[in-house]
Amino acid sequence: MTTTLITGANKGLGFETARRLIAAGHTVYLGSRDAERGRRAAEQLGARAVVIDVTDDASVAAAVKTIEADGGLDVLINNAGIAGIEGETRDGAEIGAAAVTVDMMRPIVETNVFGVVRVTHAFLPLLQRSAAPVVVNVSSGLASLTKVSTPGTPAYAYLGVGYPVSKAAVNMITVQFAKAFPTMRINAVEPGYTATDLNGHTGTQTVEEGAEIIVRMAELDTDGPTGGYFDNAGTLPW
């Protein structure tokens, strides 16, 4: 039996990924900052609820103890993330490089970057005991320097700074952890522009479509790729 933890899983892509992996036979810990929302979502799916705030050391440590006591972990999906103020407007203009401040970026980086490092580091001892450990880091197409610097693409048209910076950092974290732990399958994925709370449900994909690559990479065998950056169509350019 494969045991999987998904952070930020009480709704959206995390919830759909949990549903799919449970159907595939995984024991899923549905991670949520809010205990009641997590409990309700877990009951709906047949998952196990665990409270985990990726920005809080004590919360993450408590989640590790809970999952360790129940037997361990095979798959970690770092899904929790925020867009912050990205995509909003100020005085009629989208907030981009000319208006971004450290205070705007700080909560995005704390959640999307430090959160991934905090959770991955905390669960490494459990993952290292697994016969087939896997880490999936949910990134974004906006993390691709190639795409963001190619005129005429949707990524090029996006003016925000904090969110792309945070996801580009997630890609680097993915590469460096994959090199450090060659027996693990550690990859970054781009779900696509999926309709979730993150973007006010303006995305052009369903959560079912967006979760496809997350599920696929969560089910890798020990000979699967590692240190890569993927979407549904294949490998993405850095």
HELIX and SHEET records of a PDB file:
HELIX    1   1 GLY A   12  ALA A   23  1                                  12    
HELIX    2   2 ALA A   35  LEU A   45  1                                  11    
HELIX    3   3 ASP A   57  ALA A   69  1                                  13    
HELIX    4   4 VAL A  102  VAL A  109  1                                   8    
HELIX    5   5 GLU A  110  PHE A  114  3                                   5    
HELIX    6   6 GLY A  115  ARG A  129  1                                  15    
HELIX    7   7 GLY A  141  ALA A  143  5                                   3    
HELIX    8   8 LEU A  145  VAL A  148  1                                   4    
HELIX    9   9 PRO A  154  ALA A  157  1                                   4    
HELIX   10  10 GLY A  162  ALA A  180  1                                  19    
HELIX   11  11 ASP A  197  ASN A  199  5                                   3    
HELIX   12  12 VAL A  207  ALA A  218  1                                  12    
SHEET    1   A 8 ARG A  48  VAL A  51  0                                        
SHEET    2   A 8 THR A  27  SER A  32  1                                        
SHEET    3   A 8 THR A   3  ILE A   6  1                                        
SHEET    4   A 8 VAL A  75  ASN A  78  1                                        
SHEET    5   A 8 VAL A 134  VAL A 138  1                                        
SHEET    6   A 8 ARG A 185  VAL A 189  1                                        
SHEET    7   A 8 TYR A 229  ASP A 231  1                                        
SHEET    8   A 8 GLY A 234  THR A 235 -1                                        
SHEET    1   B 2 THR A  89  ARG A  90  0                                        
SHEET    2   B 2 ALA A  93  GLU A  94 -1                                        
END                                                                             
